[in-house]
Amino acid sequence: MSERSRSDDLAGEQEGGASWASMMWPIACRALRELVGAKIHPGPGVGALDALVAHAEANPDNYWHPFGTCKMGPVGDPAAVVGNDGQVHGVEGCYVGDCAIMPVIPRATTAMPAVVIGERIAGFLLSGK
């Protein structure tokens, strides 16, 4: 097993985070512009990679996958939030691709189901279905 330093880990996280942010933030902003206000955490002035890293180090938090908050169903179902492709009813370009669309709590961690659901929704988006 190779030994990795904290700086190696941080460099990898920075690269991955920067790639994700550069690809997804413009899409998210465009799709949700009318639904959400200004960025408040870490703040509108924090955009440089060093500032984001400093913020992440100063504000550690856990990450978890809430489930069952977005019922999947047809547009005619008044309780349904998303269709079977993850698209939010009535909000063009907005998709849910995590455990929020799961109808029941699994008996194990939700990390892998979140990944699989995200990959499945991403597959729909990439294929144009």
N, C-alpha and C positions, 0 to 999 in steps of 0.2 A: 504494500500500500504506500503510495507516495505521500509525502508530507506537504501539505499546502499551508502557506502562511495566511494570516488574516488579510494581508494586502492582496494576495492572489485571489482569495475569495471575493474581496471587495471589487477588484478589477473586473472579475467575471460578472458580478451582479450589476456593476455600472454599465458594462457593455450590453447586457441583456435588457436592463431597464431602459437604457437610452434608446435601444432599437425599438422596444415596445412603444415607448412614449412617442417617438418620432413617427411611427406608423399609425398608432391608434388614436392619439389625442386629437388630430384634425378631424378624424371620422366621428369620434364621440362628440366633439364640440359641435360639428355641423348637425348631427342627428338630434342632439339634445339641447341645442342653443335656446329654444323657447321654453324648455321645461326647467332648466336649472340656472341659477344665478352665477355670480363670479366665483372663481375658485377661492376657497377660504383655507384649505389645509393642503399643503403647507403655506399657501398664500400666493397672490398673483405675482409678486416680485421674485418668487423662487422658481427659477427655471434652469439655471446653469447646473450642470452635473455636480460640481463641488457643493453647491448650496443644497441640492436635493440629498446628497449623501450626508451632509452635516445635519440636515433636518431628520433624516431617518435614524441616525445615530443618537440624536437628542430625544427622539420620541419613539422608543421601541413599543411595539404593540403586537398582539397575536393576530393571526388570520384564521378565520373559520368560514364555513360555508353554510349560511342559513338555508333552510329547505322549506318547501311547501308554501312559499309566499306568492307564487305566480301560477295559478291553476292553468293547466293546458287544456284547451278545448276549442270547439268551433266558434266563429264570430257570433253566432246566434245564442251562445251560452252566456248569460249576463254575469256569471261568476268567473268566466275564463279570461285570463290576462294575455296568454300567448297561444298561437296555433301550434300545430305539430312540428313546424320548422323553427320554432323559437321566436318568431316575430311577434312583437307586442301589437295587439289589435289596435288599429287606429293611429299608430305612430310609425310612419314610414322610416325605415332605416334603423329602427331600434329593436334589438334582439336580446333575449335572455338565454344564456348558455351556461348555466351552473345548476347547483342543487335546488335553487328556488323553484324549479319546475317539477321536482320529485314529489309525488303525492304522499309518501310515507317516509318515516325516518328509517334509514338502514340500521342494521344491528352492528355495524362496524363504522370505522372512520368514513367521513364523506369526501376525503381528499381524492381518491381514485374515481369515484363516481362523478365528481365535479370535473375532472380532467376528461373523462370519456364523454360526458354530455357536451362540454365545450368543444371537443374535437368533432363531435357529430354535427353540432350547429355550424361550426366553421366549415365542415365539409359541404353542408347545404349552401352556405354563402358562396364558397369558392366554385361550386358546380352550377350556381345560378338557379337552383331549385327552390 
